Amino acid sequence: KLSTMFAEAPGVDTPGGGVAFVFCNLKFNGAEGQAMEIEAEKKPRRSSAGRAPKNNAKNEEFLSDLLRTTTFSHKGYVTKTSNGVSLLAFNSSSEALRFIKDIAAAVVAKGNLTFSAGLHFGTPTNVHPNKASGRAEYLGPPVNVAARIMALTTNEGFKASGGCTCAVSQVAYTNLDDGDKGAMSSAGKFPQIGRASCRE
């Protein structure tokens, strides 16, 4: 088994329960990252030989595998990925934070990746299978807030470490296990989402 099925996805197996949402951006930096972004803008995304360039295809496969296997190891669910930005769902904030820590460690070890993530906890208003992909699609304010929290990582109040930056909402912080709260520090208050914390 390589990934979580729809029926096992957070919020599907326990309707009405809270879900920890992670919006994250994982990509190669420098020339590799720029090449992938340029290639992603082409429609259709093919080379003159009818296939994606090998280096970009290998890079995308590496990022996809890293995201999928790390998410699965923390009982998470990959909802969707587009141009390096992914929405993930976890049963608890602590599982989501441990996923973030593991990805951050892989990014530091690889040396040519960047990673930013926003974590929020809340109850989606609806969860249903996407008509095209069959993957769980989450709707509601918590999903939108997670996206805005990820956008906060560009704020100078959030310090990047080894190419990684993470922002966590106060609600998600409250949902963390006590042992996972020690690595967090307050980054201040933000009007659109309230209080947020940052992992230094």
N, C-alpha and C positions, 0 to 999 in steps of 0.2 A: 504494500500500500504506500503510495507516494504523496497523497494529499487527502484532505478532509472532504467528504461527500456533502452534498447539499443538505441532506437530512441531519447531518451532524454539525452543521455550521452554527456558531454562536447566535442565539436569538431565534433559531429555527427549532432546535431541540427543546428550548425552554421559552415558548412564546411569552412576550411581555416582560422578559427579564432584561437586565442591563447588559450592555455589550461594550467592550473596550475597542474603540476605533483608532487605527493608526493610518494616517496619510503619510506616505514617505516618498522621497525622491532618491533613488540609488542610480548612480551613473559613473562612467569613467570620466576622469578629468583630462585636461589638456587636449592634445590633438586627437586622441581616441574618442573622447567625449564629443568634440566638435564634429568629427566624421560621422558619428552615430546620429547626431541631431540633424545634420544635413541630409543624411540618408533617410531619416524618418519623415522628412518633409516631402520627399519625392513620391509621386503617385503615378503608376503603381511603384512600389519600392522594389525595383529590380535593376540589375546591371544590364549591359548590352548583351550579355550571354544568357539572360533570362533568369539569373540567380543573384541573390544578394551577395555583395563582396564578402569573401571568406572571413576577413578580420572582423567586420561588423557583425556578421552572423555568429561568429564564435563569441564575441563580446556579449551580444544579446543573450545567447544561450547560457553563458557563465552567470550573468546577472539574474536571469530567470531561475536557474537552478539554485543559486545561493538564496534568493528570496523564498522560493517554494520550500526548500528543505528546512531552512531555519524557521519559517512560519509553522510548518508541520510539526517540528520538534517541540514547539511550545503550544500545541493544540490549537493553533490559529487557522485562519481561513483567508486565502487570497481571493478577494472579490473581483478586482479588475486591475489591469495595468495598461497604461497608455503613455508612450514616450518617456518611460522611466519612472513615472509617478504611479504609485499603487495605493489602493485602499485595502486594508486588512482588518479582520475582525478577530477578537480574542474574548475568552470568557471572563477574564479579569484584567485589571490594570497591571498587576504584577507579571502575569504571563506576557503581556504586551511589552512591558519594560524590559523583561529578560530577553525577549526577541530583539529589541533595539540594542541592548548591550552586546549580544552575540554578533549582530550585523556590524556594529561599530568596531568590534574586535577584528572581524574579517576585513573591514575596510582599512584599518590601521596596518594589518599584516600585509595586505595586498599593495598598499602604498600609492596606487594610482586611481583610487575611487573617492567619490564624495558621497555623503549620506546626510540627509536631513529628515526629521520626523516630527509629527505632531500627534500627541496622544490625548484622547478625550474619552470619557465614559458616560454612557447614557442609554436610554431605551429608544430604539428606532420605532417610528410610527408604522412601518410596514417592511416586511421581508418577503420577497417572492423570487422565483427563478427568472433570470433574464431570458427573454424570448429567443435571443440569438445564441447566447453562450451556455445557458442552463445554469450558470453560476448564481449564487445568492446575490440579490440586489437589495441594498439597504436604503431606505428613505427616511428622512426626518431631520430635525435640527442637529442631533449629535453628529451626523455625518458632515454637515456643513461646518460645524464648529471645529471638528478635527482638521478640515482643510484650512480653515483660517488660522488655526494654531500652528500648522506646519509653515504657513506663510510668515508667521512671526519669527521664525528662525533666522530670517535675514536681518532682523533688528539687531543693532549693535549691543543690546543688553544681553544677547545670547552668545556666549563664547564658544567658538568652534574648537574642537580638540581632535587633532589627527584627521581633519576632513569631515568630522561628524558634529552635528548640532541637533539637539532634541529639546522640544518644548512640551510641557505637560500641564494640562488644565488643573485648577484647584480641585475640581470634582474627581478627576482621575487620580490625583495625588491622595485624596482622602480614601479612595478605594484601594490604594496600595497596601500590601502587607507591611507591617511595621519595619521589618528588616530591609525593605526596599526603599524606604524614605530617606535614609541617611545620605545617599548620593545626590540628593536634590537641594537646590537653593532657590530662593525667591528671585524672580526677575522683574517683579513689579506688577502693576495693574494695567489692564488694557481694556478700553471701553467696550469693544465689541464682544468680548468673551469673559470679562471679569478677570480674576486673578490667575496667573500662570506661574509655573516654576520651570527652572532650567537645570539640566544636568551639566555641571561644569566640566 
